[in-house]
Amino acid sequence: MLVNLNSDSILSRFRLAKGSMSLVDTHLQTDISKSVAGLPYSLSLGGSAGNTIRAMARLGCDVGFIGKVGPDTTGDFFIQALENLGVEPFVFRGSGRSGKCVSLISPDGERTMVTHLGAALELTAQEITPDLFREYDCLYVEGYLVQDHALIEQAVKTAKACGLKIAIDLASFNIVDENLDFLHRLIPGNIDILFANQDEAKAFTGENEPLNALQAISEICDLSIVKIGTKGALIKHGSEVVHVGIMAAAKRVDTTGAGDFYAAGFLAGMCDGLSLRQCGTIGAITAGKVIEVVGTTFGEEGWEDIFRLTHKVRTEKYLF
């Protein structure tokens, strides 16, 4: 549920850090929803990893999605939508209602998310079996779920045993702060690809400067990506360091999903064996397009723009 705020007063009222993601119970989420009643809003398919995987499917990658929904029409809709987009759904059914995120969009386009995970919380480590990973090369983990340490450890351990690379997006600085010890245990030796924005990288490494944070992450990950807002992204693999700029959006409407779409573009480039600069440029293109709309769904015209630009990147005629 994407709500366009006319000021940030709601954030202050509910003590929500601007730009953060907070896990709440259904009662608080309902109170917040009531407080924004009457403001413009829209509904969209969401979920951080879901956004990334759906975008990768549109970019031509063979992808699947692991998750859990409720025994409700929302869950039915979500599974059918994945299938329609060409995503293989490994989606279990829980007993609670399907999860929902209320994304509060400030006048400057920044989003603050209030999430009730619902049935998604019922996904257990025991349900993550080797059968899920057959014929896949990489497991992508969204950082919003790292609170469930047993689930994430099982997913990473099982995927590694099946020969997959592991990618993770740190997702939100407050999630990193709350799970810092766990992340420092999990990432070294397990995570191959790590995405973080500047705030998340700082929270994880303690380094204020993005380049220093990139270096610290690169010492425990094979491939490190630190996004630095309007300055683009820093990428490091081995001794190679690349700085890739951003694609200027026609209008910065809503940053919801920008990091998710960046990961989608970057990983799609990796699937095709492209260079770090090409991967980063495709990530910038997809992220730049999604912030032009409210939510993470846009029409065929938007995708045609992405396909046109990414074709130029693949032929190295268009790089940031």
Secondary structure by P-SEA (a helix, b strand, c coil): cbbbbccaaaaaaacccccbbbbbcaaaaaaaaaaacccccccccccaaaaaaaaaaaacccccccccccccaaaaaaaaaaaaaccccccccccccbbbbbbbbccccbbbbbbccccccccccccccccccccccbbbbbcccccaaaaaaaaaaaaaaabbbbbbbcccaaaaaacaaaaaacccccccbbbbcaaaaaaacccccaaaaaaaaaacccbbbbbcccccbbbbcccbbbbbbbccccccccccaaaaaaaaaaaaaaaacccaaaaaaaaaaaaaaaaccccccccaaaaaaaaaaaaaaaaccccc
